[in-house]
Amino acid sequence: MTRGRAKRRASLAALPITGAVAIACWCADARADETGAPLANISRSSSPTPASEPDRPPARSLERWQAAMGVRTSVVRDPGLDPFSTGDALAQFSVAVLHTLRAGEGFVPALGLAADVGGSSASARGAGAELSLWRLALVFEPRFVPTSGFYVGARIAPGLLHASATLRDPSTPVALASSYWTSSLDASLAAGARLNPGMGSIGLWLLGDAGYGWAPRRDLTLVPQLPARDASKAGATELGSLSPRGIFGRVSLAVSY
């Protein structure tokens, strides 16, 4: 009897301790459920996490494609131009499409194609003389881009030149004409400035270049525009020789993308 009473007293004495342990475990489990981490890791996970830096937008760079249209004016002092012009100026419509080999600032080479189309006409002693010139060239333009929206460079453009001369004399039933192909070479300094900085990926540019255009001298022998069976019945007319070379300047508007 005495031993049984002692056991019951020991069990009753242990109840508060067991309850306290159970309550402590329940509280720990509850805190772990609320924080999503064990209690032992609360102090470690409570340290503030450094905030990630916001993504910076990439700097806008020079667009890779550029299409330009403008006017080219050449000063040709060759006497062979005199029958076709009252002055030394020769105006042409100019177009070009260029592609840069890389984007960004610094040294940016560009390659493309360019064409110049135009001519001149004059009247002497009742006869009208017309000269048509058009040029197709491959363009290599190394550029230096100090900042987005502006560049300077040098342009080298070897190409082919087509010349066509026509003389219309009222005293003859048909016109006299001659045409030929020859090589040409342009060398100039160029610059470009964007007119709408920071206005998106499509840019509007003002371009300009000035330099020297060269082409070899060719004789102008004009023959009547007759069928082949009648060509031997009329003679040819010599207008000397022509070399459409000289300094030139060009102003263009361009769109880049």
Secondary structure, DSSP 4 states (H G I P E B T S, - for coil): -HHHHHHHHHHHHHHHHHHHHHHHHHHHHHHHHHHSS-GGGHHHHTSPPPPPPPPPPPPP---SEEEEEEEEEEE---GGGGGG-SSSEEEEEEEEEEEESS-SSEEEEEEEEEEEEEEEEEEETTEEEEEEEEEEEEEEEEEEEEETTEEEEEEEEEEEEEEEEEEE-TTSSS-EEEEEEEEEEEEEEEEEEESSTTS-S-EEEEEEEEEEEE---EEEEEEE---GGGGGGS--EEEEEE---EEEEEEEEEEE-
